[in-house]
Structures are given as C-alpha cells and as structure tokens.
Amino acid sequence: MLKVNDYFEGKVKSIGFENGSTGKVSVGVMLPGEYIFNTDNPEEMTVITGSLKVLLPTANDWQIFEAGQVFHIAKESKFDVQVSEPTAYLCRYLAK
C-alpha cells in the first residue's frame, strides 16, 4: 500500500511504503526552501539527486550531503534542512 505525504504547502512530497527486506521507507522530493523536520523513530536519509544542507541535532555546523551520501537522525529529534535545488531523497525508518 502506498501512502502519499504532502508537507510545507506542497514543497515536500513523498510516497511511503513497506518493503519486506528494508521495512518502512519513503521516497520523495524537496523543492528549494528551508524546512524543519521532526522524527519519532531513527531515520537514515540518502540523497538521490541534488543536495541537502543539513543541521543535525547534535551538530554545531551545517553539513552538505550530495547524491549518494547518507546521514542519520536520532529518534525523537528535529533537524533543519536547506534546499537550493529540487532534490530527491530516500528515507529509511529504522527500528527504535
């Protein structure tokens, strides 16, 4: 079953699904802008195309993640994202 998600007035969209081998995942696109995301569970984000400038919860400095790069976010936290070009991503929701 596919679940379509729409955030930030349509500037971030994703399609979520469950995969037997990887569990719960979503794939989406972020349009240029600045966003704050909250997590319930740990997440693994992979940039597919484009790039994301991210301020992780435990970091003091922004980091840039480009296509093929991965970053992790702890459960029950928030992270800031700046997007300068349309960017596709894959999010894996990890076990608690």
N, C-alpha and C positions, 0 to 999 in steps of 0.2 A: 504494500500500500504506500502510495506517495503522499507526502504532506507538504503543501506549498506554504512557505513563510514569507511575509512581507514586513519589512522593518523600515523605520526612518522615512515615512511618507513615500515608500516605493523605491528608495535609493539603494536598498539592500534587499535582495531576494534570494531565497534558497529553496531547494527541494530536499526534503528529508526522507530517509527510508532505512529499513533494517536489512543488513546483509548477513547471511549465516556465518561467513568467515570473519567479518570485521565488526559486527554488531551495528549499533546505531550510528549513522553518518548523515551528513548533508553536504550538498554541493551548491555553490551559489556565486553571485556576482555582487560586487560593491561598486557603486558609481563614485566619482570624486566627491569628497566631503570628509567631515570629522565625525567619529562615532564613538560611543562608549557602550561596551558590551558587558553583561554580567553572566557568570557561569554558575550552574548548580553542581555539575559534575566536572571532573578534569577533562580538558579538551586538548586535542592535537590538531593544529591548523597547518595545512600545506598550501602554499601559494601555487596556483596552477599557471596563471598568466598574469602579467603586470607586476605590481609590487605593493607592499603594505608597510607603512611606517608605524611601529607599534611601541607603546609604552606598557611594558609588562608590570604586573602588580608589585613585584619585588625589585624592579629596576629604577634607577635614578635617571637614566638616559634613554632616549628613543633609539630603537633599532630598526633597520630596514631589512625586510625579508622579500626576496625576489623569487621568480618562478623556480620551483623545485625545492625551495627552502622550507623548513618546518620549525614551528615554535610550539611551546606547551604552556597551558594556562591551568593553574591550580583550581580545585573545586571552590565554590562559594567565594569567588573573587570577581574583580572587574578589570578590564583592560581598555586602553584608549587606542584608537586606530585613526590614522590619517591616510587618505587615499587620493592620489594625484591623477590617476588614470583608471578607467574601468579595469577591475581586477577580479579574476575568478579564483575561488578557493575550495578546498575540501576540508571539512571539519569532522573529525572522529571523536565521538563521545566515549571517553574511557570509563572503566569501572571505578566506583567510588573508592 
